[in-house]
Amino acid sequence: GALPPLMELLRAGTANNMAAYTIGELSKDVANRALFITAGALPPLVELLRTGPEDSKVSVASLLVRLAMEMQHEISALRRERDALAKGYETVASLVGPVAKGHD
């Protein structure tokens, strides 16, 4: 796909403004956001925000906010899943506990 070359451009520093713009456009689709996060887009985007041209900083900052919101969404989903698993474990433990004690 287009992700590896896009990430190379972002990291290279030569066409990182265009790569950041393209990532920004593609990240408007929620399904693409996690792909960019897991591909390692955050560190080069933060570097571009720090050292890039002034005219690109607003769009890079907006992109970082969009990706951060996706990360927060993923973290919340993982916490809900963890809590559901813990509740399921407690339920199973409460059902199995009395049975296990009866076999001692």
Secondary structure by P-SEA (a helix, b strand, c coil): caaaaaaaaaaaccaaaaaaaaaaaaaccccaaaaaaaacccaaaaaaaacccccaaaaaaaaaaaaaaaaaaaaaaaaaaaaaaaaaaaaaaaaaaaaaaaac
